[in-house]
Amino acid sequence: MNITKLIFSLLLTCSALLAHALDIQPYSAAALAQAQKAGQPVALHFHADWCPTCRAQTTVLQSLKAESGLNITVLVADYDAEKDLKRRFNVRAQSTLVVLRGDKETYRVVGDTSTQGLRSALKSAL
């Protein structure tokens, strides 16, 4: 195999992996609305900077970005600032992860910092 074909093959493989990776971004109403309208999997992570459990969940979510097959967007919502969003999803505690596929809630976890628990929650919408 010549070097050009090898490089091309590697680029295709990398782009395929990135296309099916966990995407973590700040919450925006537009991003949530777009995902829900398209029926795409999306999760809301109600996060507070002062919360050690939230920080542990963030570390786990970051580690899951390397896994293929987790084609879901995690929108990180500020627990202290997003009061209307908390009411809309009946969130009563920081460190809550609400997983959706379109308008349907598929899973909810509060305070889980295990890799397996968060992975299972995210996969529920796929």
N, C-alpha and C positions, 0 to 999 in steps of 0.2 A: 504494500500500500504506500503510495507516495505521500509526502508530507502535507500537501494541500488537501488531499482527501481525508487524512487523519485529523487535521485541524477542523475541517468542515464537519466531520462526524462528531468531534468533541463539542463544537459550538451547538450543534443540534441537540445533543444530549443535555448540555447545560441549560439551554433555553427551555427544553421540555420539563426539566426538573423545576426550574424557577416558575414556570407557568402553573405548576400544581403545588405551590408552597403556601404555607401559612403567611398571611399578610397582616401585620399589626400596624394600625394607624390611629391617630387621634379621632375621637368621635366627631361627626358632623351630622346634622339632621339630613343634609342632602345625600351623604354616603349611605346612611341607613335607609332612606326612602328609595334610593336607586336599587340597592340590593333587594329590598323587600318587593319592589315592583317587578323586578326581574326573576323573583323566586329563587334567588341565590342564597347559599348559606352564609350567615353572618352571626357574629357573637358580640354581645356588649359586655365589656369588662368594667364594672363599676369600681373604680380605683381611687384610693386616697393616698397622697404622698406620705402622710404621717402613719400609714397602716403597715406594720411589718408583714402581715399575711398577704396584703396586696403586692408588696415588693417580692415576696416569695413566689406568688403566682406569676408575676411578670418574668421572673427568672426562668420558671418552667416554660412559659409560653415562648420565650426567646429560644430556649433549647429545642422546642418543637418545630421551629422554623426550618430546621435542617431535615425534617422528615418529609419524604415525598408522600403524596396522596392526601395531604391535609389542605385541600383547596378551599379555604375558608378565610374570610376577613374578620379580624378581631378589632372592633372599634373600642378604644379606651375612653371611657366617659369619666369625667371628674365627679366623684361621688358628692363632694360638697357643693359644687356649682350647678349640676344638672338636676335641679329639683323637679321640674316638669317631667323629665325623662324617668326619674325614679318613681314618680306617681303613676306614669303611664304603664310601667312594667312591674308595679307593686314591689319595688326593691326597698328593703328595710335595713340592709346592712351593707357596709362596704365589703369588698372582696367577693362580690356576687358576679357570677358569669351566667348570662342569659343567652342561650343558643337558639337561633331562629333559622327556619327555612321559609323564606317569604314572610308571611304574617303569622305562621304557626311556630309556637315555641316547642322545641324538641327536647330541651334539657335545661336544667337550672342547678347550679351548685353554689354553695356559700361556704367560703373558708377552706375549700379543698386546695391543698398545695402539692398533691401527689401528681407525678407525671402521668400515671395511668388514669387517674380520675379526670384530669383536664383533657387528656387525649380522647377518652371515651365521650366526654361531654361534646367536644368539637366534632367528633365523628358522627354524632347522633343526627347532624343536619346534612350529612353527605349522602 
